[in-house]
Amino acid sequence: MNAVQSIPLSLTVPEPSVRPGGQPDFSGLTIPEAGSVPRPPVGERPENMRDMAFTIVRVLDDDGNAVGPWSPDLPVEQLQAGLRHMMTLKAYDMRMMIAQRQGKTSFYMQHLGEEAISCAFQGTLRLGDMNFPTYRQAGLLIAGGYSMARMMCQVYSNDGDSARGRQLPVFYSSKDHGFFSISGNLATQYIQAVGWAMASAIRNDTRIAAAWIGDGSTAESDFHAAMVFASTYRPPVILNIVNNQWAISTFQGIARGEAQTLAARGLGFNIPALRVDGNDYLAVRAVADWASERARRNLGPTLIEYVTYRSGGHSTSDDPSAYRPRDEGKAWPLGDPIARLKTHLIRLGAWSEERHIQLEAEILDQVVAAQKEAEAIGTLHSGRRPSVRDIFEDVYAVMPPHLRRQRQQAGV
């Protein structure tokens, strides 16, 4: 027997194509012409639409026209409302970022560049449907009519915080608005959403669930466990992946987003999978409507990958210039979602630069008024705070002895 020559073994560590100081490069992203991707029938079998996992559904072209079979033909009033929702989310982010820098809250995470995804998706939902979101889907609440002042109270952890100070800032929760409590371990939302949808089907209910996850968390085991159950039992759930290119400071290649596509992971489970331009409000709404109709017709789950870009830092604790070119966001080829919808409305003759400037001022006034309302209750270091008693409430149906003792020791 010949001895096999021994060679030193090594690991492969994926590297982003560009580092800080380099020239932004998105040449690896293949972007089809707007309107060029076909729209399969809602009841199409997954094996007959495999190509949808490797292209990108787009509706708005470079001139702001809505083209192709995916154009949702929404009334102008809904488009104007969508623009308002995105602009409100952006203004809300700006004020909360400033509040964090002023020491009024410990932490914040903004949605810059991703406003279209959650704001447009909300339009496909009905009362009673449930989202299992990450920390970058606050647009679901804003587009759903939730109070900004209540959102700010949660960020400030003051006495108006519905979570009573027991969640990180931006970890909102509202059962009435279909917004399940956020978990810092993002992939857990996937298995909980699938389980919730299974329960809805078992009860012969009509409500559907939406799971949300980032590109990095698709590498976690909970993601794959959820895919197995979704594939096996075909519950009424929409499985959303927001691919904003970066998981904190780790580029999507670490989660193998560059191996093929993240949407392609649905194919191995025989789940219909699509990719959509996440900066195109109309395309997001169209794909969400397609997926929700499948779920409501009892045709099972759909996996959607939103191709977008996180223009800001991961959070207020993050400096993105340490791991990517400082001007990379400006080079993102799919543009800004607010600017693109504004251009479309102007093309329709339903908007103008003057009205846009006026709306920006109106929204800022509303956000500032909500901020004053929340800060009148308190901020991180001043004002009214939740009671220490709240630490012990809403956890156990019957409080165990050791917690009763701790509560007595705390004098609450």
Summary of the structure (lengths in Angstrom):
residues: 412
radius of gyration: 22.5
end to end distance: 77.6
largest distance: 83.2
contacts: 1345
relative contact order: 0.17
helix: 42%
strand: 10%
